[in-house]
């Protein structure tokens, strides 16, 4: 009798198991995007956290469509577990408009590839001159001489409009590469174009940052001047994403002895296709106390030097100066810089010998973000003078203040 009962129980369990619904392998959702701004948006970034839209689905691929158009997108892994955390794409939206995109998420990989519109690069020097090893991350003791560990002295990233690098040392400053024509160049030029590449119309370094904040580098603040990120226990850089839609790169310090605290901080730069501006996310491992920081733009020299502030978080500069020490081979470059900090972060405006700044504070927060951008007179698609650049920045700021609104719709 016990044997018969056991057999019946096992049979029922097997039947139940065989009829159980298998886990889903895909999911489709519709997302409404609303541009409530009175101007059209071109290459507007859209980012969705997979934990918000598909928390139970181990997503490995995604397809984004608007009507019959497939929109290039990418999945990015931020925590290094080899599973994506965010879906990102850019989209054009007319003024005062709404549109709906259809997103299909799958647990299966697909072979889709899209044209690269951005690129990130980290190159380690090797024992052979002119030969480099590609990398994705590097960490070193905070007191080590790290300036020459990497080719171009740090991580580099670009869109079609411009290119950036972040120095791998206590400065952690953004250095800037201007372009004559839209396109990607860094994979070929390695940030240092040859004479042959220059003759073909490649861009080049357009600014000497010295001890400044360059364009939008977060610095310490000692009450009278911006300071570098030192001393620290560990210093590192990392490529999280390298396209085709956006680059995401980290500049990190651990054990930063600053204003009576020990801070672990990541400065995360995100550059989207079609954009000249980078978003800077500043991420700490705990809420801040009352530390203050500074960021803004470098003061550029020259007879045409100009400065602009709206006194509400936007600061800008324009000028002409030597971009490198070699004043024989290279000519002076004219650049325009701009940084926009959300007003709630602003403590006050400040200047020092090399910068126009805002002093900022985020007490009780463990992360905050702002945007920074630049142009150069190399550009055939750029701005003729300081007034034109400053006018553009006011519109740029207004656009950032009117982000696209997202609404998840039922399938």
C-alpha positions in Angstrom: 0.0 0.0 0.0 2.9 2.4 0.9 4.6 1.5 -2.4 1.4 2.2 -4.4 1.0 5.6 -2.6 4.6 6.6 -3.3 4.2 5.6 -6.9 1.0 7.8 -7.2 2.8 10.8 -5.6 5.8 10.5 -7.9 3.5 10.2 -11.0 1.6 13.3 -9.9 4.8 15.3 -9.3 6.2 14.3 -12.7 2.9 15.2 -14.4 2.9 18.6 -12.7 6.5 19.2 -13.7 5.9 18.3 -17.3 3.0 20.7 -17.5 4.7 23.6 -15.7 5.1 26.8 -17.8 8.7 27.2 -18.9 10.4 30.4 -18.0 10.0 33.2 -20.5 12.8 33.7 -23.0 11.7 37.1 -24.3 9.5 40.1 -23.4 8.1 42.9 -25.5 7.1 46.3 -24.1 6.1 49.6 -25.4 7.6 52.9 -24.1 6.1 56.3 -24.8 8.7 59.1 -25.1 7.5 62.7 -24.7 9.4 65.8 -25.7 7.6 68.6 -24.0 10.3 71.1 -24.9 9.5 73.8 -27.5 12.5 72.7 -29.7 13.3 69.5 -31.5 15.7 67.0 -29.9 18.3 65.3 -32.0 20.0 62.1 -30.7 18.2 62.4 -27.4 19.5 59.8 -25.0 17.1 57.2 -23.6 18.2 54.9 -20.8 16.2 52.1 -19.2 17.3 50.1 -16.2 16.6 46.4 -16.9 15.9 45.8 -13.2 12.9 48.2 -13.6 11.5 46.8 -16.8 12.4 43.1 -16.7 13.6 42.2 -13.2 13.0 38.5 -13.7 14.5 38.2 -17.2 18.3 37.5 -17.7 18.5 39.8 -20.8 21.3 39.1 -23.3 20.0 41.1 -26.3 17.5 43.8 -27.2 15.9 45.2 -30.3 14.3 48.7 -30.3 11.9 49.7 -33.0 9.8 52.8 -33.9 7.2 51.8 -36.4 9.2 49.9 -39.0 12.5 51.6 -38.2 15.0 49.7 -36.1 16.9 52.0 -33.7 20.5 51.2 -32.8 20.9 50.4 -29.1 23.3 48.8 -26.7 23.2 46.9 -23.4 25.8 47.8 -20.8 27.1 45.9 -17.8 28.1 48.2 -14.9 28.8 45.8 -12.1 31.0 43.3 -14.0 28.8 40.2 -13.6 28.6 39.8 -17.4 24.9 40.5 -17.4 23.7 43.9 -18.7 22.2 46.5 -16.4 21.0 49.2 -18.8 19.6 49.6 -22.3 20.6 52.8 -24.1 19.7 54.4 -27.4 19.4 57.8 -28.9 16.4 59.1 -30.9 15.2 62.2 -32.7 12.0 63.8 -31.4 10.2 66.8 -32.9 9.2 69.7 -30.5 6.1 69.1 -28.4 5.8 65.6 -29.6 5.2 62.0 -28.3 6.3 58.8 -29.9 6.2 55.1 -28.9 9.0 52.6 -29.3 8.7 48.9 -29.1 11.4 47.1 -27.2 12.0 43.3 -27.4 14.2 41.8 -24.7 15.6 38.3 -25.0 17.6 35.8 -23.0 19.2 34.7 -26.3 22.2 36.6 -27.9 21.7 37.9 -31.4 24.2 38.8 -34.1 23.0 42.3 -34.7 25.6 45.0 -35.0 25.2 48.7 -35.6 27.5 51.4 -37.1 29.8 52.8 -34.4 29.1 56.4 -33.6 31.3 56.5 -30.5 34.5 54.9 -29.4 36.6 54.5 -26.2 40.3 53.4 -25.9 42.7 52.3 -23.3 46.2 51.4 -24.4 49.0 50.0 -22.3 52.6 50.6 -23.4 54.6 47.5 -24.2 58.3 46.7 -24.4 58.2 47.4 -28.2 58.2 51.1 -29.3 54.9 52.0 -30.9 53.2 48.8 -29.9 50.3 48.8 -27.4 48.1 46.4 -25.7 44.4 47.1 -25.5 43.0 47.3 -22.0 39.7 48.0 -20.2 40.9 48.8 -16.7 43.9 49.9 -14.7 44.5 50.5 -11.0 47.6 51.6 -9.2 48.9 52.7 -5.8 47.9 56.3 -5.2 51.5 57.5 -4.8 52.7 55.8 -7.9 53.9 57.6 -11.0 51.0 56.7 -13.3 51.3 59.4 -15.9 53.1 57.3 -18.5 51.6 53.9 -17.8 49.0 54.4 -20.5 49.4 55.7 -24.1 47.9 59.2 -24.4 48.4 59.3 -20.5 44.9 58.0 -19.8 41.6 56.7 -21.1 40.3 58.3 -24.3 36.8 58.5 -25.7 35.0 60.2 -28.6 31.9 60.9 -30.5 31.7 62.1 -34.1 32.0 65.7 -32.9 35.0 65.6 -30.6 37.3 63.5 -28.4 38.4 63.5 -24.8 41.0 62.0 -22.6 41.3 61.8 -18.8 44.8 62.1 -17.3 45.7 59.1 -15.2 47.4 61.0 -12.3 46.4 63.3 -9.5 45.0 65.9 -11.9 42.4 63.5 -13.4 41.7 66.4 -15.8 39.9 66.2 -19.1 42.1 67.1 -22.1 40.4 67.9 -25.4 40.8 66.9 -29.1 39.0 69.0 -31.7 38.0 67.8 -35.2 37.7 69.5 -38.6 35.0 67.1 -39.8 32.5 64.8 -38.1 33.7 61.2 -37.7 35.7 58.8 -35.5 39.5 59.2 -35.4 41.0 57.9 -32.2 41.3 54.2 -33.2 43.6 55.4 -36.0 45.2 58.5 -34.7 45.7 57.3 -31.1 45.1 60.9 -30.0 48.4 61.9 -31.7 47.8 62.2 -35.4 50.7 61.7 -37.7 51.7 64.3 -40.3 50.0 62.2 -43.0 46.8 62.0 -40.9 46.9 65.8 -40.3 47.3 66.3 -44.1 44.2 64.2 -44.5 42.2 66.5 -42.2 42.4 64.8 -38.9 41.9 66.8 -35.8 44.3 67.2 -32.8 44.8 68.3 -29.2 43.3 71.8 -28.8 44.1 72.8 -25.2 46.9 72.7 -22.7 45.2 72.1 -19.4 48.1 72.9 -17.1 46.8 72.8 -13.5 43.2 73.7 -14.5 40.0 71.8 -14.4 40.0 71.7 -18.3 36.3 71.2 -19.2 34.3 70.1 -16.2 36.8 68.1 -14.2 35.7 67.7 -10.5 38.3 69.2 -8.2 38.8 69.7 -4.5 38.4 73.2 -3.1 40.6 74.7 -0.4 38.7 78.0 0.0 40.7 80.0 -2.5 41.7 77.5 -5.3 40.8 74.2 -7.0 43.0 71.3 -5.9 44.0 68.0 -7.4 42.8 64.6 -6.1 45.6 63.8 -3.7 46.5 62.0 -1.5 44.7 58.8 -2.4 45.3 55.1 -1.6 44.3 53.8 -5.0 43.8 55.4 -8.4 42.1 53.7 -11.4 40.4 54.0 -14.7 37.9 51.7 -16.5 36.0 51.4 -19.8 32.5 50.2 -19.1 31.1 50.7 -22.6 32.6 51.6 -26.0 29.6 52.0 -28.3 28.0 51.9 -30.7 25.6 54.4 -29.0 27.5 55.6 -26.0 30.8 55.4 -24.2 30.9 55.1 -20.5 34.3 55.5 -18.7 35.3 55.7 -15.0 38.0 57.6 -13.3 38.2 56.4 -9.7 40.0 57.2 -6.5 39.9 55.2 -3.2 41.0 56.5 0.1 41.0 60.2 -0.9 42.0 62.1 2.3 39.9 65.2 1.9 38.4 67.8 4.3 38.7 65.4 7.3 37.1 62.5 5.5 38.3 59.5 3.6 36.4 59.3 0.3 36.0 56.6 -2.3 34.8 58.3 -5.5 34.0 57.5 -9.1 33.8 60.2 -11.8 31.8 58.5 -14.6 31.8 60.2 -18.0 29.1 59.2 -20.5 29.3 60.5 -24.1 26.4 59.8 -26.5 26.4 59.5 -30.3 25.8 62.9 -31.9 26.8 64.8 -28.8 29.7 67.1 -28.0 28.8 67.2 -24.3 29.6 64.6 -21.6 27.5 63.7 -18.6 29.6 63.5 -15.4 28.2 61.3 -12.6 30.0 61.6 -9.3 29.5 58.5 -7.2 30.5 57.9 -3.6 30.2 54.7 -1.5 28.4 56.6 1.3 26.4 59.8 1.8 28.5 62.9 1.9 29.0 65.1 5.0 29.6 68.8 4.4 32.5 68.4 1.9 32.6 71.0 -0.9 34.1 70.5 -4.3 34.7 72.7 -7.4 34.2 72.4 -11.1 33.7 74.7 -14.1 36.0 75.6 -17.0 39.6 76.6 -17.7 40.4 80.2 -18.2 41.6 80.5 -21.8 44.2 83.2 -22.8 44.3 85.3 -25.9 43.1 88.6 -27.2 39.7 87.1 -27.8 39.4 85.6 -24.3 35.9 85.8 -22.9 34.0 84.5 -19.9 30.3 84.0 -19.4 28.1 82.9 -16.4 24.4 82.9 -16.0 25.0 82.8 -12.2 22.6 79.8 -12.1 25.0 76.9 -12.7 26.2 77.6 -16.2 29.8 78.8 -16.7 31.8 79.2 -20.0 35.0 80.4 -21.5 36.5 81.2 -24.9 40.0 82.0 -26.0 43.1 81.2 -28.1 46.3 79.7 -26.8 49.0 77.1 -27.5 47.7 73.6 -27.1 51.2 72.0 -26.7 54.7 73.0 -25.9 55.9 72.8 -29.5 55.1 76.3 -30.9 57.0 75.6 -34.1 55.1 72.7 -35.6 51.7 73.6 -34.1 49.6 76.7 -34.1 47.5 78.3 -31.4 44.0 76.9 -31.1 40.7 78.6 -30.3 38.4 76.7 -28.0 35.1 77.3 -26.2 34.3 75.4 -23.0 31.1 75.1 -21.0 29.9 73.4 -17.8 26.4 73.2 -16.4 25.8 72.2 -12.7 22.3 71.8 -11.4 21.4 74.9 -9.3 20.6 72.9 -6.2 24.3 71.8 -6.0 25.7 75.4 -6.2 27.2 77.0 -3.1 28.8 80.0 -4.9 30.8 81.1 -7.9 34.5 81.4 -7.6 37.6 82.0 -9.7 41.3 81.1 -9.2 44.4 81.7 -11.3 43.4 79.1 -13.9 39.6 78.5 -13.7 36.1 79.9 -13.6 34.3 77.8 -11.1 31.2 76.9 -9.1 31.8 75.6 -5.6 29.4 72.7 -5.1 28.0 70.6 -2.2 25.8 67.6 -2.0 25.3 67.0 1.7 23.5 63.7 2.5 23.8 62.5 -1.1 26.0 59.6 -2.4 25.9 60.7 -6.0 25.2 63.8 -8.2 25.7 64.7 -11.8 26.3 67.6 -14.2 27.3 68.2 -17.8 30.3 69.6 -19.6 31.1 70.4 -23.2 33.5 72.1 -25.6 34.0 73.3 -29.2 37.0 74.3 -31.2 37.5 76.6 -34.2 38.8 73.6 -36.1 35.3 72.5 -36.6 33.6 73.1 -40.0 30.4 72.5 -38.1 31.1 74.6 -35.1 30.8 78.2 -33.7 32.5 81.3 -35.1 33.1 83.3 -32.0 32.4 83.6 -28.3 28.9 85.2 -28.6 27.7 82.4 -30.8 29.2 79.8 -28.4 27.6 81.4 -25.3 24.2 81.6 -27.1 24.4 77.9 -27.9 25.2 77.0 -24.3 22.0 78.8 -23.1 20.0 76.6 -25.4 22.0 73.5 -24.4 21.3 74.2 -20.8 17.6 74.7 -21.5 17.5 71.3 -23.3 19.1 69.6 -20.4 16.5 71.1 -18.1 13.8 69.5 -20.4 14.6 65.8 -20.6 12.4 63.4 -22.4 9.7 61.9 -20.3 9.3 58.1 -20.3 6.2 56.0 -19.7 6.1 52.2 -19.8 2.9 51.1 -21.6 1.3 47.7 -21.5 2.1 45.5 -24.5 
